[in-house]
Amino acid sequence: MTAVRSPKKRVATVTKEEVFSMAEKRTVVVDERKDGLAIQDLILIAVLIAAGAVLKLTVSSFLTFAGMKPNFMIAMYCIAIILTRPNLIQSACIGLLVGLVSQIPLLNATPLVNFASELVGAVVCCLLVTIFSRVASRNSLIQNVAFPAVITFVSTIFSGYTFAMIVGVTVSGLEPMAVFGVYAVMVLGTAAMNCVVAAILVPVLRKVLKK
């Protein structure tokens, strides 16, 4: 009888240099994804800003309560930043873009002021998203409802008071400290309504978009 030789098993060996090279390639890929917004993100941002403009022109007036109403432009760019997580410069560009859209006469009776107010609001929103993303990251209720509401509320306050400070001081001739009291109801009321919008839409959009 002739002995049957079993086929030799080849064991692949990987050197340390190859392991480090593979790790570096994966790191580069991750870094490239963080550096820029994807096409889908840009489309989402554009759609949300456009939706904010349409809602402000149509639905906003029907949701007025005690002289207060939601500012869908601010709410929508906050939601866009929360969902896409752009960096600080990209967020500033989003704020300036919203300021540009706000120059449409039907959307704004005070030209140019929105460039400053929405720039501030978008930057604050970006900073808060960066901070809160590291807190309770595994708690979906906090990340999808509580934090978006808080982020939108605070961002609206910064945007609103920036707008109020410019208009109140330069147009109405108010003292800077007086602006906080005169516009408190309008700014805080708008912020409260915006945070409700964000708390409702963010979890829905995240589920639909799988973000």
CYANA upper distance limits for C-alpha pairs under 8 A (distance plus 0.5 A):
 14 VAL  CA     18 GLU  CA      6.84
 14 VAL  CA     19 VAL  CA      7.50
 15 THR  CA     19 VAL  CA      7.03
 16 LYS  CA     20 PHE  CA      6.77
 17 GLU  CA     21 SER  CA      6.60
 18 GLU  CA     22 MET  CA      6.62
 19 VAL  CA     23 ALA  CA      6.72
 20 PHE  CA     24 GLU  CA      6.62
 21 SER  CA     25 LYS  CA      6.78
 22 MET  CA     26 ARG  CA      6.83
 23 ALA  CA     27 THR  CA      6.69
 24 GLU  CA     28 VAL  CA      6.70
 25 LYS  CA     29 VAL  CA      6.86
 26 ARG  CA     30 VAL  CA      6.84
 27 THR  CA     31 ASP  CA      6.66
 28 VAL  CA     32 GLU  CA      6.61
 29 VAL  CA     33 ARG  CA      6.92
 30 VAL  CA     34 LYS  CA      7.03
 31 ASP  CA     35 ASP  CA      6.75
 32 GLU  CA     36 GLY  CA      7.58
 33 ARG  CA     37 LEU  CA      8.11
 33 ARG  CA     38 ALA  CA      8.45
 35 ASP  CA     87 ASN  CA      8.42
 36 GLY  CA     86 PRO  CA      8.12
 37 LEU  CA     41 ASP  CA      6.36
 37 LEU  CA     42 LEU  CA      7.08
 37 LEU  CA     84 THR  CA      8.06
 37 LEU  CA     86 PRO  CA      7.20
 38 ALA  CA     42 LEU  CA      6.95
 39 ILE  CA     43 ILE  CA      6.75
 40 GLN  CA     44 LEU  CA      6.62
 41 ASP  CA     45 ILE  CA      6.65
 41 ASP  CA     84 THR  CA      6.37
 42 LEU  CA     46 ALA  CA      6.70
 43 ILE  CA     47 VAL  CA      6.60
 44 LEU  CA     48 LEU  CA      6.60
 44 LEU  CA     80 ALA  CA      7.59
 45 ILE  CA     49 ILE  CA      6.66
 45 ILE  CA     77 TYR  CA      7.75
 45 ILE  CA     80 ALA  CA      5.85
 45 ILE  CA     81 ILE  CA      8.41
 45 ILE  CA     84 THR  CA      8.49
 46 ALA  CA     50 ALA  CA      6.62
 47 VAL  CA     51 ALA  CA      6.49
 48 LEU  CA     52 GLY  CA      6.53
 48 LEU  CA     76 MET  CA      6.02
 48 LEU  CA     77 TYR  CA      7.30
 48 LEU  CA     79 ILE  CA      8.47
 48 LEU  CA     80 ALA  CA      7.08
 49 ILE  CA     53 ALA  CA      6.86
 49 ILE  CA     73 MET  CA      6.98
 49 ILE  CA     76 MET  CA      6.48
 49 ILE  CA     77 TYR  CA      6.62
 49 ILE  CA     98 VAL  CA      7.42
 50 ALA  CA     54 VAL  CA      6.81
 51 ALA  CA     55 LEU  CA      6.50
 51 ALA  CA     76 MET  CA      8.07
 52 GLY  CA     56 LYS  CA      6.50
 52 GLY  CA     72 PHE  CA      5.22
 52 GLY  CA     73 MET  CA      4.96
 52 GLY  CA     74 ILE  CA      8.22
 52 GLY  CA     75 ALA  CA      7.99
 52 GLY  CA     76 MET  CA      6.05
 52 GLY  CA     77 TYR  CA      8.48
 53 ALA  CA     57 LEU  CA      6.79
 53 ALA  CA     72 PHE  CA      7.52
 53 ALA  CA     73 MET  CA      6.39
 53 ALA  CA    101 VAL  CA      8.28
 53 ALA  CA    102 SER  CA      8.35
 53 ALA  CA    107 LEU  CA      7.87
 54 VAL  CA     58 THR  CA      6.68
 55 LEU  CA     59 VAL  CA      5.56
 55 LEU  CA     60 SER  CA      6.56
 55 LEU  CA     72 PHE  CA      6.81
 56 LYS  CA     60 SER  CA      5.34
 56 LYS  CA     61 SER  CA      8.05
 56 LYS  CA     71 ASN  CA      7.10
 56 LYS  CA     72 PHE  CA      6.03
 56 LYS  CA     73 MET  CA      7.37
 56 LYS  CA    107 LEU  CA      7.73
 57 LEU  CA     61 SER  CA      8.14
 57 LEU  CA    106 LEU  CA      7.72
 57 LEU  CA    107 LEU  CA      7.21
 58 THR  CA     62 PHE  CA      8.31
 59 VAL  CA     63 LEU  CA      7.25
 60 SER  CA     64 THR  CA      7.36
 60 SER  CA     69 LYS  CA      6.83
 60 SER  CA     70 PRO  CA      6.84
 60 SER  CA     71 ASN  CA      7.80
 60 SER  CA     72 PHE  CA      7.90
 61 SER  CA     69 LYS  CA      7.57
 63 LEU  CA     69 LYS  CA      6.29
 63 LEU  CA     70 PRO  CA      7.80
 64 THR  CA     68 MET  CA      5.82
 64 THR  CA     69 LYS  CA      4.91
 64 THR  CA     70 PRO  CA      8.17
 65 PHE  CA     69 LYS  CA      6.71
 67 GLY  CA    186 MET  CA      8.06
 68 MET  CA    185 VAL  CA      8.47
 68 MET  CA    186 MET  CA      6.35
 68 MET  CA    189 GLY  CA      6.40
 68 MET  CA    190 THR  CA      6.63
 69 LYS  CA    189 GLY  CA      7.84
 69 LYS  CA    190 THR  CA      6.22
 69 LYS  CA    193 MET  CA      7.49
 70 PRO  CA     75 ALA  CA      8.46
 70 PRO  CA    189 GLY  CA      8.48
 70 PRO  CA    190 THR  CA      5.50
 70 PRO  CA    191 ALA  CA      7.89
 70 PRO  CA    193 MET  CA      5.65
 70 PRO  CA    194 ASN  CA      5.96
 71 ASN  CA     75 ALA  CA      6.86
 71 ASN  CA    190 THR  CA      6.93
 71 ASN  CA    194 ASN  CA      7.07
 72 PHE  CA     76 MET  CA      6.30
 72 PHE  CA    194 ASN  CA      7.64
 73 MET  CA     77 TYR  CA      6.90
 73 MET  CA     98 VAL  CA      7.74
 74 ILE  CA     78 CYS  CA      6.64
 74 ILE  CA    118 GLU  CA      7.87
 74 ILE  CA    121 GLY  CA      8.24
 74 ILE  CA    156 THR  CA      7.05
 74 ILE  CA    194 ASN  CA      8.15
 75 ALA  CA     79 ILE  CA      6.73
 75 ALA  CA    152 THR  CA      7.01
 75 ALA  CA    156 THR  CA      8.21
 75 ALA  CA    194 ASN  CA      5.86
 75 ALA  CA    195 CYS  CA      7.94
 75 ALA  CA    197 VAL  CA      7.43
 75 ALA  CA    198 ALA  CA      6.99
 76 MET  CA     80 ALA  CA      6.59
 76 MET  CA    198 ALA  CA      8.41
 77 TYR  CA     81 ILE  CA      6.64
 77 TYR  CA     94 ILE  CA      7.85
 77 TYR  CA     95 GLY  CA      8.09
 77 TYR  CA     98 VAL  CA      8.15
 77 TYR  CA    122 ALA  CA      7.82
 78 CYS  CA     82 ILE  CA      6.62
 78 CYS  CA    122 ALA  CA      7.37
 78 CYS  CA    125 CYS  CA      6.82
 78 CYS  CA    151 ILE  CA      8.23
 78 CYS  CA    152 THR  CA      6.39
 78 CYS  CA    155 SER  CA      8.09
 78 CYS  CA    198 ALA  CA      8.42
 79 ILE  CA     83 LEU  CA      6.60
 79 ILE  CA    148 PRO  CA      7.98
 79 ILE  CA    152 THR  CA      8.22
 79 ILE  CA    198 ALA  CA      6.81
 79 ILE  CA    201 LEU  CA      8.44
 79 ILE  CA    202 VAL  CA      6.99
 80 ALA  CA     84 THR  CA      6.51
 80 ALA  CA     85 ARG  CA      8.41
 81 ILE  CA     85 ARG  CA      5.65
 81 ILE  CA     86 PRO  CA      6.76
 81 ILE  CA     91 SER  CA      7.44
 81 ILE  CA    122 ALA  CA      8.28
 81 ILE  CA    125 CYS  CA      7.65
 81 ILE  CA    126 CYS  CA      7.06
 81 ILE  CA    129 VAL  CA      8.34
 82 ILE  CA    125 CYS  CA      8.34
 82 ILE  CA    126 CYS  CA      8.20
 82 ILE  CA    129 VAL  CA      6.74
 82 ILE  CA    148 PRO  CA      7.49
 83 LEU  CA    202 VAL  CA      8.04
 83 LEU  CA    206 ARG  CA      7.76
 83 LEU  CA    211 LYS  CA      7.28
 85 ARG  CA    126 CYS  CA      7.71
 85 ARG  CA    129 VAL  CA      7.71
 85 ARG  CA    130 THR  CA      8.38
 86 PRO  CA     90 GLN  CA      6.10
 86 PRO  CA     91 SER  CA      6.33
 86 PRO  CA    126 CYS  CA      7.75
 87 ASN  CA     91 SER  CA      6.55
 87 ASN  CA    126 CYS  CA      7.50
 88 LEU  CA     92 ALA  CA      6.67
 88 LEU  CA    123 VAL  CA      6.80
 88 LEU  CA    126 CYS  CA      6.67
 88 LEU  CA    127 LEU  CA      7.94
 89 ILE  CA     93 CYS  CA      6.81
 90 GLN  CA     94 ILE  CA      6.81
 91 SER  CA     95 GLY  CA      6.79
 91 SER  CA    122 ALA  CA      6.14
 91 SER  CA    123 VAL  CA      6.42
 91 SER  CA    126 CYS  CA      6.77
 92 ALA  CA     96 LEU  CA      6.77
 92 ALA  CA    119 LEU  CA      6.01
 92 ALA  CA    120 VAL  CA      8.31
 92 ALA  CA    122 ALA  CA      6.45
 92 ALA  CA    123 VAL  CA      6.15
 93 CYS  CA     97 LEU  CA      6.55
 93 CYS  CA    119 LEU  CA      8.17
 94 ILE  CA     98 VAL  CA      6.72
 94 ILE  CA    119 LEU  CA      8.23
 94 ILE  CA    122 ALA  CA      7.44
 95 GLY  CA     99 GLY  CA      6.68
 95 GLY  CA    115 PHE  CA      7.77
 95 GLY  CA    118 GLU  CA      5.27
 95 GLY  CA    119 LEU  CA      4.79
 95 GLY  CA    120 VAL  CA      7.96
 95 GLY  CA    121 GLY  CA      7.61
 95 GLY  CA    122 ALA  CA      5.58
 95 GLY  CA    123 VAL  CA      8.10
 96 LEU  CA    100 LEU  CA      6.66
 96 LEU  CA    115 PHE  CA      6.00
 96 LEU  CA    116 ALA  CA      8.33
 96 LEU  CA    118 GLU  CA      7.06
 96 LEU  CA    119 LEU  CA      6.06
 97 LEU  CA    101 VAL  CA      6.79
 98 VAL  CA    102 SER  CA      6.53
 98 VAL  CA    114 ASN  CA      8.42
 98 VAL  CA    115 PHE  CA      8.14
 98 VAL  CA    118 GLU  CA      7.17
 99 GLY  CA    103 GLN  CA      7.19
 99 GLY  CA    112 LEU  CA      8.01
 99 GLY  CA    113 VAL  CA      8.47
 99 GLY  CA    114 ASN  CA      5.27
 99 GLY  CA    115 PHE  CA      4.77
 99 GLY  CA    116 ALA  CA      8.11
 99 GLY  CA    117 SER  CA      8.34
 99 GLY  CA    118 GLU  CA      6.39
 99 GLY  CA    119 LEU  CA      8.02
100 LEU  CA    104 ILE  CA      8.49
100 LEU  CA    114 ASN  CA      8.28
100 LEU  CA    115 PHE  CA      7.27
102 SER  CA    107 LEU  CA      6.09
102 SER  CA    108 ASN  CA      6.46
102 SER  CA    114 ASN  CA      7.16
103 GLN  CA    107 LEU  CA      7.36
103 GLN  CA    108 ASN  CA      6.65
103 GLN  CA    111 PRO  CA      6.34
103 GLN  CA    112 LEU  CA      7.36
103 GLN  CA    114 ASN  CA      8.26
104 ILE  CA    108 ASN  CA      6.97
105 PRO  CA    109 ALA  CA      6.77
112 LEU  CA    116 ALA  CA      8.22
113 VAL  CA    117 SER  CA      6.99
113 VAL  CA    163 PHE  CA      6.78
113 VAL  CA    166 ILE  CA      7.66
113 VAL  CA    167 VAL  CA      8.25
114 ASN  CA    118 GLU  CA      6.09
114 ASN  CA    119 LEU  CA      8.37
114 ASN  CA    163 PHE  CA      7.29
115 PHE  CA    119 LEU  CA      6.51
116 ALA  CA    120 VAL  CA      6.77
116 ALA  CA    162 THR  CA      7.71
116 ALA  CA    163 PHE  CA      7.95
117 SER  CA    121 GLY  CA      6.69
117 SER  CA    158 PHE  CA      8.12
117 SER  CA    159 SER  CA      5.09
117 SER  CA    160 GLY  CA      7.28
117 SER  CA    161 TYR  CA      8.37
117 SER  CA    162 THR  CA      5.60
117 SER  CA    163 PHE  CA      5.70
118 GLU  CA    122 ALA  CA      6.41
118 GLU  CA    159 SER  CA      6.22
119 LEU  CA    123 VAL  CA      6.72
119 LEU  CA    159 SER  CA      8.34
120 VAL  CA    124 VAL  CA      6.65
120 VAL  CA    158 PHE  CA      7.21
120 VAL  CA    159 SER  CA      6.38
120 VAL  CA    162 THR  CA      7.98
121 GLY  CA    125 CYS  CA      6.58
121 GLY  CA    155 SER  CA      5.37
121 GLY  CA    156 THR  CA      6.83
121 GLY  CA    157 ILE  CA      8.48
121 GLY  CA    158 PHE  CA      6.19
121 GLY  CA    159 SER  CA      4.99
122 ALA  CA    126 CYS  CA      6.70
122 ALA  CA    155 SER  CA      7.59
123 VAL  CA    127 LEU  CA      6.82
124 VAL  CA    128 LEU  CA      6.70
124 VAL  CA    155 SER  CA      6.27
124 VAL  CA    158 PHE  CA      8.02
125 CYS  CA    129 VAL  CA      6.61
125 CYS  CA    151 ILE  CA      6.61
125 CYS  CA    152 THR  CA      7.56
125 CYS  CA    154 VAL  CA      8.37
125 CYS  CA    155 SER  CA      5.91
126 CYS  CA    130 THR  CA      6.74
127 LEU  CA    131 ILE  CA      6.80
128 LEU  CA    132 PHE  CA      6.44
128 LEU  CA    151 ILE  CA      6.64
129 VAL  CA    133 SER  CA      6.33
129 VAL  CA    151 ILE  CA      7.57
130 THR  CA    134 ARG  CA      7.69
131 ILE  CA    135 VAL  CA      7.77
132 PHE  CA    136 ALA  CA      8.44
132 PHE  CA    147 PHE  CA      7.44
133 SER  CA    137 SER  CA      6.53
133 SER  CA    143 GLN  CA      8.01
136 ALA  CA    142 ILE  CA      7.66
136 ALA  CA    143 GLN  CA      7.88
137 SER  CA    143 GLN  CA      7.20
138 ARG  CA    143 GLN  CA      8.44
139 ASN  CA    143 GLN  CA      6.71
140 SER  CA    144 ASN  CA      6.13
140 SER  CA    145 VAL  CA      8.47
141 LEU  CA    145 VAL  CA      6.09
141 LEU  CA    146 ALA  CA      7.26
142 ILE  CA    146 ALA  CA      5.16
142 ILE  CA    147 PHE  CA      6.27
143 GLN  CA    147 PHE  CA      5.94
143 GLN  CA    148 PRO  CA      7.52
144 ASN  CA    148 PRO  CA      6.91
144 ASN  CA    199 ALA  CA      7.84
144 ASN  CA    202 VAL  CA      6.68
144 ASN  CA    203 PRO  CA      5.59
144 ASN  CA    206 ARG  CA      8.39
145 VAL  CA    149 ALA  CA      6.69
145 VAL  CA    198 ALA  CA      8.19
145 VAL  CA    199 ALA  CA      5.23
145 VAL  CA    200 ILE  CA      7.84
145 VAL  CA    202 VAL  CA      7.52
145 VAL  CA    203 PRO  CA      7.03
146 ALA  CA    150 VAL  CA      6.79
146 ALA  CA    199 ALA  CA      7.37
147 PHE  CA    151 ILE  CA      6.38
148 PRO  CA    152 THR  CA      6.46
148 PRO  CA    195 CYS  CA      7.77
148 PRO  CA    198 ALA  CA      6.46
148 PRO  CA    199 ALA  CA      6.51
148 PRO  CA    202 VAL  CA      7.56
149 ALA  CA    153 PHE  CA      6.53
149 ALA  CA    194 ASN  CA      8.37
149 ALA  CA    195 CYS  CA      4.79
149 ALA  CA    196 VAL  CA      6.92
149 ALA  CA    197 VAL  CA      8.49
149 ALA  CA    198 ALA  CA      6.11
149 ALA  CA    199 ALA  CA      5.57
150 VAL  CA    154 VAL  CA      6.66
150 VAL  CA    195 CYS  CA      7.15
151 ILE  CA    155 SER  CA      6.51
151 ILE  CA    195 CYS  CA      8.30
152 THR  CA    156 THR  CA      6.43
152 THR  CA    191 ALA  CA      7.72
152 THR  CA    194 ASN  CA      7.01
152 THR  CA    195 CYS  CA      5.74
152 THR  CA    198 ALA  CA      7.24
153 PHE  CA    157 ILE  CA      6.88
153 PHE  CA    191 ALA  CA      5.24
153 PHE  CA    192 ALA  CA      6.64
153 PHE  CA    194 ASN  CA      7.02
153 PHE  CA    195 CYS  CA      5.55
154 VAL  CA    158 PHE  CA      6.89
154 VAL  CA    191 ALA  CA      7.78
155 SER  CA    159 SER  CA      6.62
156 THR  CA    160 GLY  CA      6.20
156 THR  CA    187 VAL  CA      8.06
156 THR  CA    190 THR  CA      7.93
156 THR  CA    191 ALA  CA      5.66
156 THR  CA    194 ASN  CA      7.95
157 ILE  CA    161 TYR  CA      6.44
157 ILE  CA    187 VAL  CA      6.53
157 ILE  CA    188 LEU  CA      7.08
157 ILE  CA    191 ALA  CA      6.52
158 PHE  CA    162 THR  CA      6.56
159 SER  CA    163 PHE  CA      6.78
160 GLY  CA    164 ALA  CA      6.53
160 GLY  CA    187 VAL  CA      6.03
161 TYR  CA    165 MET  CA      6.21
161 TYR  CA    180 PHE  CA      7.83
161 TYR  CA    183 TYR  CA      8.21
161 TYR  CA    187 VAL  CA      7.34
162 THR  CA    166 ILE  CA      6.85
163 PHE  CA    167 VAL  CA      6.71
164 ALA  CA    168 GLY  CA      5.96
164 ALA  CA    179 VAL  CA      7.26
164 ALA  CA    183 TYR  CA      7.24
165 MET  CA    169 VAL  CA      6.35
165 MET  CA    176 PRO  CA      7.07
165 MET  CA    179 VAL  CA      6.62
166 ILE  CA    170 THR  CA      6.35
166 ILE  CA    171 VAL  CA      8.21
167 VAL  CA    171 VAL  CA      5.64
167 VAL  CA    172 SER  CA      7.10
168 GLY  CA    172 SER  CA      5.32
168 GLY  CA    173 GLY  CA      6.59
168 GLY  CA    174 LEU  CA      5.90
168 GLY  CA    175 GLU  CA      8.34
168 GLY  CA    176 PRO  CA      8.23
168 GLY  CA    179 VAL  CA      6.65
169 VAL  CA    173 GLY  CA      5.19
169 VAL  CA    174 LEU  CA      5.33
169 VAL  CA    175 GLU  CA      6.74
169 VAL  CA    176 PRO  CA      6.86
169 VAL  CA    179 VAL  CA      8.18
170 THR  CA    174 LEU  CA      8.33
174 LEU  CA    178 ALA  CA      6.79
174 LEU  CA    179 VAL  CA      6.97
175 GLU  CA    179 VAL  CA      7.05
176 PRO  CA    180 PHE  CA      7.99
177 MET  CA    181 GLY  CA      8.02
178 ALA  CA    182 VAL  CA      6.70
179 VAL  CA    183 TYR  CA      6.41
179 VAL  CA    184 ALA  CA      8.42
180 PHE  CA    184 ALA  CA      6.13
183 TYR  CA    187 VAL  CA      6.51
184 ALA  CA    188 LEU  CA      6.32
185 VAL  CA    189 GLY  CA      6.16
186 MET  CA    190 THR  CA      6.53
187 VAL  CA    191 ALA  CA      6.61
188 LEU  CA    192 ALA  CA      6.60
189 GLY  CA    193 MET  CA      6.86
190 THR  CA    194 ASN  CA      6.59
191 ALA  CA    195 CYS  CA      6.65
192 ALA  CA    196 VAL  CA      7.05
193 MET  CA    197 VAL  CA      6.99
194 ASN  CA    198 ALA  CA      6.81
195 CYS  CA    199 ALA  CA      6.54
196 VAL  CA    200 ILE  CA      6.77
197 VAL  CA    201 LEU  CA      6.61
198 ALA  CA    202 VAL  CA      6.10
199 ALA  CA    203 PRO  CA      7.66
200 ILE  CA    204 VAL  CA      7.45
201 LEU  CA    205 LEU  CA      6.47
202 VAL  CA    206 ARG  CA      6.47
203 PRO  CA    207 LYS  CA      6.65
204 VAL  CA    208 VAL  CA      6.76
205 LEU  CA    209 LEU  CA      6.25
205 LEU  CA    210 LYS  CA      8.31
205 LEU  CA    211 LYS  CA      8.47
206 ARG  CA    210 LYS  CA      5.71
206 ARG  CA    211 LYS  CA      5.33
207 LYS  CA    211 LYS  CA      7.46
